[in-house]
Amino acid sequence: MGLLASSKIKRRLAGIENVEDGAWNPIKHYIQFKGVVLPQFTENNVHKFETFEVRTDDVWVVSFPRSETEWIQEVVFLINSNMDIEKAKTVSIDDRFPYFEYPTLGLDALATIPSPRMIKTHLPLKLLPEEIRKSKVIYVARNPKDTVVSNYHFCKQLKTFDRNFNSFVKAFISNKVGYAPWWQHVLEFWKIRHNPNVLFITYEDLCDGNYDMEGSIRKISQFLDKELTNKDLNMLLSHCSSENMKNNKQVSYKWHLGEENNEQSDIMKDGVGDWRKYFDDEPNYQINKLVAHKLANSGLSFKYDKKDKKDR
């Protein structure tokens, strides 16, 4: 038996499959494990996720990719570190808030990090450790249209997708993008949102100038059992404003995109409603159809525009 055939058999026995396009061609950069599309860099660690040793004082931030997780991480870090603004300005978010499933900066490093740990992950609930129920979990959801746009830009930067935007929308809907299916990801956490260790929030509510940034920050601080003074709150509102976050080098992706990539991360590029610049009628119809079908009777809904707009 050749090495290639042997490798394929080992992968299949481990429950790892290729992600294939409609013509049965493997899609580069991704694998499939237990029905979830994952980045290829997780392949050697997928069986370690569920057995990871969780601590009771861990704080997890969970989201589908490009739900503006970095913003929530920064808010959570400052609240949980008693407003250590100096560390926030000088230490990368990836060192302060390790990416769980990333081999070198996540799983391999987390065991050596002293408590309390703050952990970021994009994994769906069914792939996370069972013991996560004993620590605090903040789930961040974002409307799917802005999520698609942000995901598209990021995948283009990473060179993991080389087709046009409408093709990316089709890939999103057919569960051919990282961590798909999106709808299953958000619904798993929506269904356990009343658990005492879970806080379910939306990016749209936290986004400054839109719905309820101050209220969302207070909700996070209460969930973390941390008191915020008015001074703390004002510092958070300033440090985590859209303008500040755009220029904050400590929440960039240079470690992953490479220093040669001069495109600025699209973190909070235009906040809520940026999707209108990219969607034409057909992809808009398809996403609306997906949401109507998959989220039906769940009670979960999203805001799709800035505060002064209501239509979608």
VEXLUMKE-775431 format. One record per atom (N, C-alpha, C): residue in one letter; x, y, z; chain. Coordinates in steps of 0.05 Angstrom, whole numbers. Atoms other than C-alpha are relative to their C-alpha. Layout:
N
REC,a,X,Y,Z,A
...
# end
This chain:
312
REC,m,17,-24,0,A
REC,m,0,0,0,A
REC,m,18,25,0,A
REC,g,-16,-24,1,A
REC,g,28,68,-19,A
REC,g,-5,18,24,A
REC,l,2,-19,-22,A
REC,l,40,123,31,A
REC,l,-25,17,-1,A
REC,l,23,-18,4,A
REC,l,-15,167,2,A
REC,l,-26,-15,8,A
REC,a,24,16,-6,A
REC,a,-67,111,6,A
REC,a,-1,-6,30,A
REC,s,-1,5,-29,A
REC,s,-45,94,77,A
REC,s,-8,24,16,A
REC,s,7,-25,-13,A
REC,s,-51,167,98,A
REC,s,-30,5,-1,A
REC,k,28,-4,3,A
REC,k,-121,171,70,A
REC,k,-17,-18,18,A
REC,i,14,20,-17,A
REC,i,-143,108,108,A
REC,i,2,9,29,A
REC,k,-3,-9,-27,A
REC,k,-114,135,173,A
REC,k,-18,24,6,A
REC,r,17,-24,-4,A
REC,r,-151,201,164,A
REC,r,-29,-9,2,A
REC,r,28,8,0,A
REC,r,-216,166,149,A
REC,r,-7,-15,26,A
REC,l,4,14,-25,A
REC,l,-209,120,210,A
REC,l,-1,20,24,A
REC,a,0,-20,-21,A
REC,a,-197,183,252,A
REC,a,-25,18,-3,A
REC,g,25,-16,4,A
REC,g,-263,212,225,A
REC,g,5,26,-15,A
REC,i,-7,-24,15,A
REC,i,-228,264,182,A
REC,i,-4,-4,-30,A
REC,e,6,2,28,A
REC,e,-253,276,112,A
REC,e,8,26,-15,A
REC,n,-4,-24,16,A
REC,n,-239,324,55,A
REC,n,-26,15,-2,A
REC,v,23,-17,7,A
REC,v,-286,382,42,A
REC,v,0,2,-30,A
REC,e,0,1,29,A
REC,e,-308,374,-30,A
REC,e,-19,20,-12,A
REC,d,18,-17,15,A
REC,d,-338,421,-80,A
REC,d,-20,-17,-15,A
REC,g,22,15,14,A
REC,g,-397,402,-124,A
REC,g,10,-20,-20,A
REC,a,-12,18,19,A
REC,a,-350,366,-172,A
REC,a,17,-21,13,A
REC,w,-15,21,-15,A
REC,w,-321,320,-118,A
REC,w,30,7,2,A
REC,n,-28,-9,-3,A
REC,n,-256,360,-116,A
REC,n,5,10,28,A
REC,p,-6,-9,-27,A
REC,p,-224,370,-48,A
REC,p,4,31,1,A
REC,i,-5,-29,-3,A
REC,i,-226,443,-25,A
REC,i,25,3,18,A
REC,k,-25,-4,-15,A
REC,k,-157,465,-2,A
REC,k,-5,15,26,A
REC,h,-1,-14,-26,A
REC,h,-143,489,69,A
REC,h,-21,-9,20,A
REC,y,21,8,-19,A
REC,y,-202,453,101,A
REC,y,-2,-30,2,A
REC,i,7,28,-4,A
REC,i,-221,386,131,A
REC,i,-28,0,11,A
REC,q,26,3,-12,A
REC,q,-287,359,156,A
REC,q,2,-20,23,A
REC,f,-1,18,-23,A
REC,f,-295,328,225,A
REC,f,-27,2,15,A
REC,k,26,1,-13,A
REC,k,-361,306,255,A
REC,k,-20,20,-12,A
REC,g,18,-17,14,A
REC,g,-398,346,203,A
REC,g,6,29,0,A
REC,v,-8,-29,-2,A
REC,v,-361,411,216,A
REC,v,25,4,-18,A
REC,v,-23,-8,16,A
REC,v,-314,445,167,A
REC,v,20,15,17,A
REC,l,-21,-12,-17,A
REC,l,-248,462,201,A
REC,l,24,7,-16,A
REC,p,-25,-6,13,A
REC,p,-183,495,181,A
REC,p,19,-24,1,A
REC,q,-18,23,2,A
REC,q,-131,445,160,A
REC,q,20,-1,23,A
REC,f,-19,0,-21,A
REC,f,-85,467,216,A
REC,f,-10,-15,25,A
REC,t,10,14,-23,A
REC,t,-131,432,266,A
REC,t,2,-30,-2,A
REC,e,2,29,6,A
REC,e,-123,363,235,A
REC,e,13,-18,21,A
REC,n,-15,17,-19,A
REC,n,-72,336,285,A
REC,n,-10,3,28,A
REC,n,9,-5,-27,A
REC,n,-110,362,345,A
REC,n,-30,-4,5,A
REC,v,29,1,-4,A
REC,v,-184,349,333,A
REC,v,-8,-19,22,A
REC,h,8,19,-21,A
REC,h,-185,291,381,A
REC,h,9,9,28,A
REC,k,-8,-11,-26,A
REC,k,-154,334,436,A
REC,k,-21,20,11,A
REC,f,18,-21,-8,A
REC,f,-210,385,438,A
REC,f,-18,-8,23,A
REC,e,20,8,-20,A
REC,e,-261,346,478,A
REC,e,12,-8,27,A
REC,t,-13,9,-25,A
REC,t,-210,322,530,A
REC,t,17,22,13,A
REC,f,-15,-22,-12,A
REC,f,-179,390,543,A
REC,f,-9,5,28,A
REC,e,6,-4,-28,A
REC,e,-174,404,617,A
REC,e,-9,29,5,A
REC,v,12,-26,-5,A
REC,v,-221,462,633,A
REC,v,3,7,29,A
REC,r,-1,-9,-27,A
REC,r,-213,504,695,A
REC,r,-25,17,6,A
REC,t,25,-13,-7,A
REC,t,-271,534,733,A
REC,t,2,30,-4,A
REC,d,-2,-29,3,A
REC,d,-243,605,727,A
REC,d,8,8,-29,A
REC,d,-4,-7,28,A
REC,d,-232,601,652,A
REC,d,-24,17,-10,A
REC,v,21,-15,14,A
REC,v,-270,652,610,A
REC,v,4,-5,-30,A
REC,w,-1,6,29,A
REC,w,-285,631,538,A
REC,w,-16,20,-15,A
REC,v,16,-15,19,A
REC,v,-306,675,481,A
REC,v,-2,-17,-25,A
REC,v,5,18,23,A
REC,v,-338,634,426,A
REC,v,-16,14,-21,A
REC,s,15,-13,22,A
REC,s,-362,656,358,A
REC,s,5,-15,-26,A
REC,f,-6,7,28,A
REC,f,-369,637,285,A
REC,f,20,21,-10,A
REC,p,-21,-20,9,A
REC,p,-309,669,249,A
REC,p,-12,25,-12,A
REC,r,6,-27,10,A
REC,r,-313,743,232,A
REC,r,-26,11,11,A
REC,s,22,-12,-14,A
REC,s,-366,759,283,A
REC,s,10,24,17,A
REC,e,-14,-21,-15,A
REC,e,-319,815,307,A
REC,e,7,-8,28,A
REC,t,-8,12,-26,A
REC,t,-293,770,362,A
REC,t,21,17,14,A
REC,e,-22,-15,-13,A
REC,e,-232,814,374,A
REC,e,-11,23,17,A
REC,w,12,-22,-16,A
REC,w,-276,871,399,A
REC,w,-9,-11,27,A
REC,i,10,12,-25,A
REC,i,-310,826,450,A
REC,i,24,-9,17,A
REC,q,-24,8,-15,A
REC,q,-242,797,470,A
REC,q,12,23,15,A
REC,e,-13,-23,-13,A
REC,e,-215,866,484,A
REC,e,-17,10,24,A
REC,v,18,-8,-22,A
REC,v,-276,884,526,A
REC,v,3,-19,24,A
REC,v,-2,20,-20,A
REC,v,-272,819,564,A
REC,v,27,1,14,A
REC,f,-27,-1,-12,A
REC,f,-197,824,575,A
REC,f,1,23,20,A
REC,l,-2,-23,-18,A
REC,l,-202,894,605,A
REC,l,-17,-4,25,A
REC,i,17,4,-23,A
REC,i,-260,877,650,A
REC,i,11,-22,19,A
REC,n,-10,22,-16,A
REC,n,-230,811,673,A
REC,n,27,5,12,A
REC,s,-27,-6,-10,A
REC,s,-161,841,684,A
REC,s,1,25,17,A
REC,n,2,-25,-16,A
REC,n,-186,899,726,A
REC,n,11,24,-14,A
REC,m,-7,-23,17,A
REC,m,-175,948,670,A
REC,m,30,4,-3,A
REC,d,-29,-1,6,A
REC,d,-102,932,654,A
REC,d,4,12,-28,A
REC,i,-1,-13,26,A
REC,i,-102,982,597,A
REC,i,28,0,-12,A
REC,e,-28,0,10,A
REC,e,-26,983,592,A
REC,e,6,-26,-13,A
REC,k,-5,26,12,A
REC,k,-23,909,578,A
REC,k,-16,-3,-26,A
REC,a,16,1,25,A
REC,a,-79,916,527,A
REC,a,13,15,-23,A
REC,k,-13,-17,20,A
REC,k,-38,969,491,A
REC,k,27,-11,-10,A
REC,t,-28,8,6,A
REC,t,28,931,491,A
REC,t,3,-30,-6,A
REC,v,-1,29,3,A
REC,v,12,856,488,A
REC,v,-21,-9,-20,A
REC,s,18,9,21,A
REC,s,-19,821,428,A
REC,s,-24,-15,12,A
REC,i,25,14,-9,A
REC,i,-91,796,437,A
REC,i,4,-30,-1,A
REC,d,-4,29,2,A
REC,d,-66,727,417,A
REC,d,16,-11,23,A
REC,d,-14,9,-24,A
REC,d,-20,724,477,A
REC,d,-17,4,24,A
REC,r,18,-4,-23,A
REC,r,-72,752,524,A
REC,r,-24,-19,-1,A
REC,f,26,15,4,A
REC,f,-129,710,495,A
REC,f,6,-22,-21,A
REC,p,-8,21,20,A
REC,p,-102,646,462,A
REC,p,-23,-11,-16,A
REC,y,19,12,19,A
REC,y,-138,617,402,A
REC,y,1,-30,4,A
REC,f,1,28,-10,A
REC,f,-158,548,429,A
REC,f,10,-20,-20,A
REC,e,-6,22,19,A
REC,e,-154,505,366,A
REC,e,25,4,-17,A
REC,y,-24,-5,15,A
REC,y,-92,538,337,A
REC,y,23,-14,15,A
REC,p,-19,18,-14,A
REC,p,-34,489,352,A
REC,p,20,15,18,A
REC,t,-22,-12,-15,A
REC,t,23,534,374,A
REC,t,-9,21,20,A
REC,l,9,-22,-17,A
REC,l,-13,594,403,A
REC,l,-24,-8,18,A
REC,g,23,8,-14,A
REC,g,-71,554,431,A
REC,g,4,-24,18,A
REC,l,-1,25,-16,A
REC,l,-73,482,454,A
REC,l,27,-5,13,A
REC,d,-27,6,-10,A
REC,d,2,475,462,A
REC,d,8,19,23,A
REC,a,-8,-20,-20,A
REC,a,7,538,504,A
REC,a,-19,2,24,A
REC,l,20,-5,-21,A
REC,l,-57,538,546,A
REC,l,6,-14,26,A
REC,a,-5,16,-24,A
REC,a,-35,484,595,A
REC,a,20,14,18,A
REC,t,-21,-13,-15,A
REC,t,23,528,617,A
REC,t,-8,28,10,A
REC,i,9,-28,-7,A
REC,i,-17,593,625,A
REC,i,-13,-1,28,A
REC,p,13,0,-26,A
REC,p,-34,610,697,A
REC,p,-29,10,-1,A
REC,s,28,-9,-2,A
REC,s,-106,622,718,A
REC,s,0,29,10,A
REC,p,23,8,17,A
REC,p,-150,658,704,A
REC,p,7,3,-30,A
REC,r,-5,-1,29,A
REC,r,-145,641,630,A
REC,r,-24,12,-15,A
REC,m,20,-9,18,A
REC,m,-183,676,575,A
REC,m,5,-13,-27,A
REC,i,-3,17,23,A
REC,i,-194,632,514,A
REC,i,-19,7,-22,A
REC,k,17,-5,24,A
REC,k,-220,646,444,A
REC,k,-2,-25,-16,A
REC,t,3,22,18,A
REC,t,-249,593,399,A
REC,t,-23,5,-20,A
REC,h,21,-1,20,A
REC,h,-290,587,336,A
REC,h,-14,-28,-2,A
REC,l,12,27,2,A
REC,l,-308,514,349,A
REC,l,-30,0,9,A
REC,p,28,2,-9,A
REC,p,-382,496,354,A
REC,p,-1,-15,26,A
REC,l,3,12,-26,A
REC,l,-409,471,419,A
REC,l,6,-30,1,A
REC,k,-3,29,0,A
REC,k,-408,398,399,A
REC,k,29,-10,-1,A
REC,l,-29,7,1,A
REC,l,-332,399,390,A
REC,l,15,10,24,A
REC,l,-13,-11,-23,A
REC,l,-317,435,455,A
REC,l,0,-20,23,A
REC,p,-1,19,-23,A
REC,p,-298,400,520,A
REC,p,-26,0,15,A
REC,e,25,2,-16,A
REC,e,-357,374,560,A
REC,e,2,17,25,A
REC,e,-3,-15,-25,A
REC,e,-328,408,621,A
REC,e,-2,30,-3,A
REC,i,2,-29,4,A
REC,i,-336,477,590,A
REC,i,-24,11,15,A
REC,r,23,-9,-15,A
REC,r,-402,480,628,A
REC,r,7,10,28,A
REC,k,-7,-9,-27,A
REC,k,-363,493,692,A
REC,k,15,27,-1,A
REC,s,-13,-27,2,A
REC,s,-330,557,665,A
REC,s,-19,19,-14,A
REC,k,17,-21,12,A
REC,k,-359,622,638,A
REC,k,5,0,-30,A
REC,v,-2,0,29,A
REC,v,-375,624,564,A
REC,v,-16,24,-11,A
REC,i,14,-22,13,A
REC,i,-392,687,524,A
REC,i,-1,-7,-30,A
REC,y,3,6,29,A
REC,y,-421,672,455,A
REC,y,-7,25,-14,A
REC,v,4,-25,16,A
REC,v,-418,727,403,A
REC,v,-13,-8,-27,A
REC,a,13,5,25,A
REC,a,-467,724,345,A
REC,a,-1,26,-16,A
REC,r,2,-24,17,A
REC,r,-469,771,285,A
REC,r,-18,-7,-24,A
REC,n,18,6,22,A
REC,n,-519,778,229,A
REC,n,15,-13,-23,A
REC,p,-15,16,20,A
REC,p,-501,729,173,A
REC,p,10,16,-24,A
REC,k,-8,-14,24,A
REC,k,-496,781,118,A
REC,k,26,15,4,A
REC,d,-25,-13,-6,A
REC,d,-442,823,151,A
REC,d,22,-21,6,A
REC,t,-19,21,-5,A
REC,t,-410,758,174,A
REC,t,12,-10,-26,A
REC,v,-9,9,27,A
REC,v,-405,735,101,A
REC,v,20,19,-12,A
REC,v,-18,-21,12,A
REC,v,-374,801,78,A
REC,v,27,0,14,A
REC,s,-25,-1,-15,A
REC,s,-322,801,134,A
REC,s,16,-26,-5,A
REC,n,-13,26,6,A
REC,n,-307,727,122,A
REC,n,13,0,-28,A
REC,y,-10,-1,27,A
REC,y,-298,739,48,A
REC,y,26,16,-1,A
REC,h,-24,-17,0,A
REC,h,-247,795,59,A
REC,h,23,-15,13,A
REC,f,-21,14,-15,A
REC,f,-209,753,110,A
REC,f,11,-24,-16,A
REC,c,-9,23,16,A
REC,c,-206,691,66,A
REC,c,16,9,-25,A
REC,k,-15,-11,22,A
REC,k,-182,733,8,A
REC,k,28,8,9,A
REC,q,-26,-7,-10,A
REC,q,-126,760,51,A
REC,q,17,-24,6,A
REC,l,-15,25,-6,A
REC,l,-107,690,73,A
REC,l,6,-17,-25,A
REC,k,-3,15,25,A
REC,k,-110,667,0,A
REC,k,-12,-28,2,A
REC,t,14,26,-1,A
REC,t,-157,610,19,A
REC,t,-25,0,-17,A
REC,f,23,-1,18,A
REC,f,-210,634,-30,A
REC,f,7,19,-22,A
REC,d,-10,-17,23,A
REC,d,-196,661,-100,A
REC,d,-22,6,-20,A
REC,r,21,-6,18,A
REC,r,-265,670,-130,A
REC,r,-15,25,9,A
REC,n,13,-25,-5,A
REC,n,-315,727,-130,A
REC,n,-19,-2,24,A
REC,f,16,-1,-24,A
REC,f,-362,749,-74,A
REC,f,-24,-18,-2,A
REC,n,24,16,3,A
REC,n,-425,715,-101,A
REC,n,7,-30,3,A
REC,s,-8,28,-3,A
REC,s,-386,649,-104,A
REC,s,5,-6,30,A
REC,f,-4,4,-29,A
REC,f,-367,659,-31,A
REC,f,-26,-3,15,A
REC,v,27,3,-12,A
REC,v,-440,669,-12,A
REC,v,-10,-29,-4,A
REC,k,9,27,6,A
REC,k,-456,603,-46,A
REC,k,15,-21,17,A
REC,a,-16,18,-17,A
REC,a,-399,569,-8,A
REC,a,-10,1,29,A
REC,f,10,-4,-27,A
REC,f,-426,598,57,A
REC,f,-26,-15,4,A
REC,i,26,13,-2,A
REC,i,-496,573,44,A
REC,i,2,-30,-2,A
REC,s,-3,29,4,A
REC,s,-472,504,22,A
REC,s,20,-12,20,A
REC,n,-18,10,-22,A
REC,n,-427,497,84,A
REC,n,27,-9,-10,A
REC,k,-26,6,11,A
REC,k,-361,500,47,A
REC,k,21,20,10,A
REC,v,-19,-19,-12,A
REC,v,-327,553,91,A
REC,v,7,-9,28,A
REC,g,-10,9,-26,A
REC,g,-289,547,156,A
REC,g,-21,2,22,A
REC,y,17,3,-24,A
REC,y,-330,525,217,A
REC,y,-30,-2,-7,A
REC,a,27,4,8,A
REC,a,-393,516,176,A
REC,a,-10,-27,10,A
REC,p,21,-19,8,A
REC,p,-451,506,181,A
REC,p,-4,22,21,A
REC,w,4,-24,-17,A
REC,w,-462,577,208,A
REC,w,-25,-3,17,A
REC,w,25,0,-15,A
REC,w,-535,567,228,A
REC,w,1,-20,23,A
REC,q,-2,20,-21,A
REC,q,-519,505,269,A
REC,q,17,11,23,A
REC,h,-19,-12,-20,A
REC,h,-462,542,304,A
REC,h,-15,19,19,A
REC,v,14,-20,-17,A
REC,v,-506,599,328,A
REC,v,-23,-13,16,A
REC,l,24,12,-14,A
REC,l,-567,556,345,A
REC,l,8,-17,24,A
REC,e,-9,16,-23,A
REC,e,-527,509,390,A
REC,e,2,16,25,A
REC,f,-3,-17,-24,A
REC,f,-510,566,436,A
REC,f,-25,15,7,A
REC,w,25,-14,-5,A
REC,w,-576,602,428,A
REC,w,-18,-18,17,A
REC,k,18,18,-15,A
REC,k,-611,540,456,A
REC,k,9,-3,29,A
REC,i,-9,2,-28,A
REC,i,-568,541,519,A
REC,i,5,28,12,A
REC,r,-5,-28,-9,A
REC,r,-569,617,528,A
REC,r,-9,5,28,A
REC,h,10,-5,-27,A
REC,h,-607,611,594,A
REC,h,17,-15,21,A
REC,n,-18,13,-19,A
REC,n,-553,567,625,A
REC,n,15,22,16,A
REC,p,-13,-21,-16,A
REC,p,-521,606,683,A
REC,p,29,6,-8,A
REC,n,-28,-5,8,A
REC,n,-451,598,654,A
REC,n,3,11,-28,A
REC,v,-1,-10,28,A
REC,v,-470,625,585,A
REC,v,-12,28,-2,A
REC,l,11,-26,8,A
REC,l,-479,696,560,A
REC,l,0,2,-30,A
REC,f,4,-2,29,A
REC,f,-506,703,489,A
REC,f,-4,29,-7,A
REC,i,2,-28,8,A
REC,i,-494,772,459,A
REC,i,4,3,-30,A
REC,t,-4,-5,28,A
REC,t,-494,802,390,A
REC,t,19,23,-5,A
REC,y,-18,-22,8,A
REC,y,-442,845,356,A
REC,y,-15,26,-4,A
REC,e,15,-24,7,A
REC,e,-496,893,333,A
REC,e,-7,16,25,A
REC,d,6,-14,-25,A
REC,d,-514,910,405,A
REC,d,25,13,12,A
REC,l,-24,-11,-12,A
REC,l,-442,922,425,A
REC,l,13,21,-17,A
REC,c,-13,-19,18,A
REC,c,-422,962,364,A
REC,c,-7,29,8,A
REC,d,5,-27,-9,A
REC,d,-414,1035,385,A
REC,d,-15,16,-22,A
REC,g,16,-16,18,A
REC,g,-463,1084,354,A
REC,g,-23,-15,-12,A
REC,n,22,15,11,A
REC,n,-514,1030,340,A
REC,n,-21,-5,21,A
REC,y,22,8,-16,A
REC,y,-556,995,392,A
REC,y,5,4,30,A
REC,d,-2,-3,-29,A
REC,d,-532,986,464,A
REC,d,28,-8,9,A
REC,m,-27,7,-7,A
REC,m,-456,986,472,A
REC,m,4,1,30,A
REC,e,-4,-3,-29,A
REC,e,-458,1012,544,A
REC,e,-15,-22,15,A
REC,g,15,21,-14,A
REC,g,-513,963,564,A
REC,g,13,-27,-4,A
REC,s,-14,25,5,A
REC,s,-475,905,532,A
REC,s,25,-3,17,A
REC,i,-24,1,-17,A
REC,i,-411,923,569,A
REC,i,-8,-5,29,A
REC,r,9,5,-28,A
REC,r,-448,926,635,A
REC,r,-10,-29,3,A
REC,k,10,28,-1,A
REC,k,-481,859,619,A
REC,k,24,-19,2,A
REC,i,-24,17,-1,A
REC,i,-412,828,607,A
REC,i,13,2,28,A
REC,s,-13,-4,-26,A
REC,s,-384,858,672,A
REC,s,-16,-15,22,A
REC,q,17,15,-20,A
REC,q,-443,830,712,A
REC,q,4,-30,-3,A
REC,f,-4,29,5,A
REC,f,-434,762,680,A
REC,f,26,-9,11,A
REC,l,-26,7,-10,A
REC,l,-361,762,699,A
REC,l,4,7,30,A
REC,d,0,-8,-29,A
REC,d,-378,786,770,A
REC,d,21,21,6,A
REC,k,-18,-22,-3,A
REC,k,-337,848,761,A
REC,k,-15,27,1,A
REC,e,13,-27,-2,A
REC,e,-358,918,783,A
REC,e,15,20,-17,A
REC,l,-11,-21,17,A
REC,l,-347,976,735,A
REC,l,-7,27,12,A
REC,t,6,-27,-8,A
REC,t,-339,1047,759,A
REC,t,-7,16,-26,A
REC,n,6,-17,24,A
REC,n,-361,1104,713,A
REC,n,26,6,-15,A
REC,k,-26,-5,13,A
REC,k,-287,1117,700,A
REC,k,8,-24,-17,A
REC,d,-6,25,15,A
REC,d,-277,1044,679,A
REC,d,-17,-1,-25,A
REC,l,18,2,23,A
REC,l,-338,1047,634,A
REC,l,9,20,-22,A
REC,n,-9,-20,19,A
REC,n,-314,1111,600,A
REC,n,26,-8,-14,A
REC,m,-25,9,11,A
REC,m,-245,1081,590,A
REC,m,-5,-22,-20,A
REC,l,7,22,18,A
REC,l,-276,1019,558,A
REC,l,-12,11,-25,A
REC,l,14,-11,23,A
REC,l,-321,1060,513,A
REC,l,20,14,-19,A
REC,s,-20,-13,16,A
REC,s,-260,1100,490,A
REC,s,19,-20,-14,A
REC,h,-20,19,10,A
REC,h,-210,1043,482,A
REC,h,-12,-18,-21,A
REC,c,13,19,18,A
REC,c,-260,998,447,A
REC,c,-18,13,-21,A
REC,s,15,-13,21,A
REC,s,-289,1050,400,A
REC,s,9,-10,-27,A
REC,s,-7,10,27,A
REC,s,-290,1033,326,A
REC,s,26,12,-9,A
REC,e,-24,-13,10,A
REC,e,-236,1084,310,A
REC,e,25,-10,14,A
REC,n,-23,10,-15,A
REC,n,-190,1060,365,A
REC,n,7,-28,-8,A
REC,m,-5,28,6,A
REC,m,-198,987,347,A
REC,m,11,-3,-28,A
REC,k,-11,1,27,A
REC,k,-184,1000,273,A
REC,k,30,5,1,A
REC,n,-28,-7,-1,A
REC,n,-116,1029,293,A
REC,n,16,-15,22,A
REC,n,-13,15,-22,A
REC,n,-100,980,349,A
REC,n,16,-23,-11,A
REC,k,-18,20,11,A
REC,k,-40,939,327,A
REC,k,-1,-26,15,A
REC,q,0,24,-17,A
REC,q,-50,890,384,A
REC,q,-23,-19,-6,A
REC,v,22,18,7,A
REC,v,-114,862,354,A
REC,v,0,-6,-30,A
REC,s,-3,5,29,A
REC,s,-88,856,282,A
REC,s,6,-30,-4,A
REC,y,-6,27,7,A
REC,y,-75,791,245,A
REC,y,27,-3,-14,A
REC,k,-26,1,13,A
REC,k,-3,804,224,A
REC,k,14,-26,4,A
REC,w,-14,26,-5,A
REC,w,21,740,257,A
REC,w,-10,-21,-19,A
REC,h,12,20,17,A
REC,h,-26,701,211,A
REC,h,1,8,-30,A
REC,l,0,-9,28,A
REC,l,-29,743,148,A
REC,l,28,5,-11,A
REC,g,-27,-6,8,A
REC,g,45,758,147,A
REC,g,5,29,-2,A
REC,e,-7,-28,0,A
REC,e,81,824,152,A
REC,e,-2,12,-28,A
REC,e,0,-12,27,A
REC,e,82,831,77,A
REC,e,-28,8,-9,A
REC,n,28,-6,7,A
REC,n,6,836,75,A
REC,n,-6,27,12,A
REC,n,4,-27,-10,A
REC,n,-7,910,80,A
REC,n,-29,8,3,A
REC,e,28,-6,-3,A
REC,e,-82,906,78,A
REC,e,-8,1,30,A
REC,q,8,-2,-28,A
REC,q,-111,930,143,A
REC,q,-23,-18,6,A
REC,s,23,17,-7,A
REC,s,-156,882,179,A
REC,s,-25,16,-1,A
REC,d,26,-14,3,A
REC,d,-229,898,167,A
REC,d,-15,1,26,A
REC,i,13,-1,-25,A
REC,i,-244,898,241,A
REC,i,-18,25,1,A
REC,m,19,-22,-3,A
REC,m,-307,941,248,A
REC,m,3,21,-22,A
REC,k,-5,-18,22,A
REC,k,-293,970,180,A
REC,k,-22,21,-3,A
REC,d,23,-18,2,A
REC,d,-362,999,173,A
REC,d,-22,-7,20,A
REC,g,20,8,-20,A
REC,g,-398,967,232,A
REC,g,-23,-16,-13,A
REC,v,23,15,9,A
REC,v,-468,943,219,A
REC,v,-10,10,-27,A
REC,g,12,-7,25,A
REC,g,-497,942,149,A
REC,g,20,2,-23,A
REC,d,-19,-1,22,A
REC,d,-433,938,108,A
REC,d,-7,-19,-23,A
REC,w,8,19,20,A
REC,w,-464,880,71,A
REC,w,-14,12,-24,A
REC,r,15,-13,22,A
REC,r,-507,928,29,A
REC,r,18,9,-23,A
REC,k,-19,-8,21,A
REC,k,-444,948,-10,A
REC,k,7,-24,-18,A
REC,y,-9,24,14,A
REC,y,-434,876,-33,A
REC,y,-23,-18,-11,A
REC,f,21,18,8,A
REC,f,-500,839,-38,A
REC,f,-18,12,-22,A
REC,d,21,-7,19,A
REC,d,-543,842,-100,A
REC,d,-25,-17,7,A
REC,d,26,13,-7,A
REC,d,-614,813,-103,A
REC,d,2,-30,5,A
REC,e,0,29,-2,A
REC,e,-597,740,-112,A
REC,e,13,-11,26,A
REC,p,-11,9,-26,A
REC,p,-548,729,-54,A
REC,p,-15,9,24,A
REC,n,17,-10,-22,A
REC,n,-592,772,-10,A
REC,n,-24,-18,4,A
REC,y,23,19,-1,A
REC,y,-651,727,-27,A
REC,y,8,-26,12,A
REC,q,-10,26,-10,A
REC,q,-610,664,-13,A
REC,q,6,0,30,A
REC,i,-6,-1,-29,A
REC,i,-586,687,55,A
REC,i,-26,3,16,A
REC,n,26,-3,-13,A
REC,n,-657,710,74,A
REC,n,-14,-27,1,A
REC,k,13,27,1,A
REC,k,-682,641,53,A
REC,k,13,-19,20,A
REC,l,-15,17,-19,A
REC,l,-628,606,94,A
REC,l,-9,6,28,A
REC,v,7,-9,-27,A
REC,v,-645,647,156,A
REC,v,-29,-8,6,A
REC,a,28,6,-4,A
REC,a,-720,638,148,A
REC,a,-4,-30,5,A
REC,h,3,29,-2,A
REC,h,-712,563,140,A
REC,h,13,-11,25,A
REC,k,-16,12,-22,A
REC,k,-658,546,191,A
REC,k,-6,12,28,A
REC,l,6,-12,-26,A
REC,l,-677,595,246,A
REC,l,-29,2,7,A
REC,a,29,-1,-4,A
REC,a,-752,586,240,A
REC,a,-7,-11,28,A
REC,n,10,8,-26,A
REC,n,-787,582,308,A
REC,n,21,-1,22,A
REC,s,-20,0,-21,A
REC,s,-722,591,346,A
REC,s,-1,24,18,A
REC,g,1,-25,-15,A
REC,g,-736,662,369,A
REC,g,25,17,-4,A
REC,l,-25,-15,5,A
REC,l,-667,684,345,A
REC,l,-4,17,-25,A
REC,s,1,-18,23,A
REC,s,-666,745,300,A
REC,s,24,19,1,A
REC,f,-23,-18,1,A
REC,f,-613,795,278,A
REC,f,-7,27,-10,A
REC,k,2,-27,11,A
REC,k,-605,869,264,A
REC,k,19,1,-24,A
REC,y,-16,-1,25,A
REC,y,-580,882,193,A
REC,y,9,27,-8,A
REC,d,-7,-27,8,A
REC,d,-571,957,192,A
REC,d,6,16,24,A
REC,k,-5,-19,-22,A
REC,k,-548,1016,233,A
REC,k,-27,8,13,A
REC,k,23,-5,-17,A
REC,k,-596,1040,286,A
REC,k,-23,15,-15,A
REC,d,21,-16,13,A
REC,d,-632,1089,239,A
REC,d,-13,-13,-23,A
REC,k,13,14,22,A
REC,k,-650,1036,188,A
REC,k,-14,-25,11,A
REC,k,15,22,-10,A
REC,k,-702,982,197,A
REC,k,-3,-22,-21,A
REC,d,6,20,21,A
REC,d,-710,948,130,A
REC,d,24,-18,-6,A
REC,r,-22,18,8,A
REC,r,-669,889,104,A
REC,r,-6,-13,-26,A
# end
